[in-house]
Amino acid sequence: MESLKQRILEEGVVISDQVLKLDALLNHQVDPKLTLEMGKELAARFRESGVTRVITVESSGIPVAFAVAAELGVPLVFARRKKTLVGDTETFSERVPSFTKGIVTDIMVSRQFLKSDDHILFIDDIIANGDAARGLIKIIERSGATLAGMGVVVEKCFQQGAATIREQGVRLEALVKIKSLENQQIQFEV
């Protein structure tokens, strides 16, 4: 997606050689038109996979996951990071570290919304170290559902998250692959 690459170059902020801030288009402010384009592209890549639900982790993955789910005509489920007063007590949960937040949290999915006959498409905004992704994949496996694959907006190729997911035999599609953030420069994989 050349339009996405261009927006990342224009609006992305390199914080360090490991961290790219995409608040202007993914993580704090959302561009609806761009998000719908990303959703269409990811949905097209998985359209023939028999997806019955799209899943993501709150909160930055929700807009693009919603766009994918709408395009595929299936429900969107998101793993919560915090229990609520009216939350479901029957959940699948996993403890995961967050690279960008620097904390460890529990992610939870209600058993009501993750069934053994589901074919799940996991959508996320960015994959770096992949801790949350591996945690959510464990939840999907524990539910008995089938993981159709994972789609991400940005894959940081210089971190091992995507590689470890692919090593598990999971199909992972990225709209944009970033090779490096060294010297404050965003370099894309070709």
C-alpha positions, 0 to 999 in steps of 0.5 A: 500500500503505497498510500500507507507508506507515504502517510507513514513517511509524512506523519510517523515519528521515529522515537528510537531505532526500535520505536515508531510513533504512528499516533497521527494515523493509527494509535491516537487519531484515526483516518477513516478513509485510510482505515477503510482502505487498509480494511479492504486490502486485508480482507481481500488477502483473507477473503477465501479463508472462511473467516467467521470472526475477526479478533484484535487486542484493544485498543489500537487494533480496533479501527482496522479490525472493524474495517476488515470485519465490515468488509468480510461481513463478520463480527469483530471481537476484541480482547480486553486488557481490563476487567469491567464491573459488568464483564463476563466471568467466563473468559479465556485469558493470558498474561502478556507484556506490552512493548510500547507500554512497558507493562504486563497485562492480562488480555481476556476474551469472553468464551461467549464470543470465541467458539470451537467452530470459529475460523478466526482472523487476527488483525492488529496495528503493529507487530514488534516483539509479538508478545500480545499476538502470541498471547492471543493466539494461545487464547484462540488455540485454547478455545478450539477455534481455528486461526485463519491467519493474522493481518497487521498494518505494520510489521517491524521486520527488525524485531522478532515478533512476526518471525516467531508467529510465522515459525508457529505456522501462522500465515501473517500478512503485513500491509507495510514492512519496515526494515529499519528505523536507524538514524531516525530514517524509516526504511521499508522492505521492498 
